[in-house]
């Protein structure tokens, strides 16, 4: 309840759009500070995937499969075989 009240106060004081821009800029610098350029590239790709359900009015769960299935396959030990089958490694 305390966090909800704090969020409402920030929204009333600064407005939703201004606060969203502040959070975006903060996250941009945090990601850049921790991971550098590769992290920013990954952030932009993930942002695009996250916007797909909004643009096409679909479910977010379908887009999560695009991210999670390769992770599951790699954790199961099939990653190297799939990479070879797709010809991604010379």
C-alpha positions, -999 to 999 in steps of 0.1 A, spaced: 0 0 0 29 24 8 44 19 -27 10 25 -43 6 58 -24 41 69 -33 34 61 -70 2 81 -69 19 111 -53 46 110 -80 20 107 -107 0 137 -93 32 158 -88 51 151 -121 26 134 -144 27 100 -159 46 109 -191 73 129 -174 79 102 -148 80 75 -176 107 95 -193 127 98 -161 125 60 -156 135 54 -192 165 76 -190 175 61 -157 172 25 -170 192 35 -201 221 47 -181 219 17 -157 220 -8 -186 248 11 -203 268 13 -170 265 -24 -163 267 -40 -198 278 -13 -222 268 -13 -259 259 -50 -261 234 -45 -233 218 -15 -250 214 -35 -282 198 -63 -263 175 -37 -245 164 -23 -279 156 -58 -292 137 -67 -261 118 -34 -263 107 -42 -298 95 -77 -288 77 -61 -258 59 -37 -281 47 -63 -305 16 -74 -285 6 -37 -281 9 -30 -318 -8 -62 -330 -32 -65 -301 -21 -100 -293 -12 -118 -260 21 -111 -244 25 -148 -235 30 -156 -272 60 -133 -274 74 -147 -242 77 -180 -260 101 -164 -284 124 -156 -255 119 -186 -232 119 -216 -256 156 -210 -267 166 -207 -231 148 -239 -221 164 -258 -250 198 -245 -241 193 -254 -204 182 -289 -215 216 -293 -234 202 -291 -269 218 -256 -276 250 -267 -294 231 -293 -316 205 -267 -326 232 -241 -334 249 -266 -356 217 -276 -373 208 -240 -381 243 -234 -394 250 -205 -370 285 -217 -362 311 -221 -390 
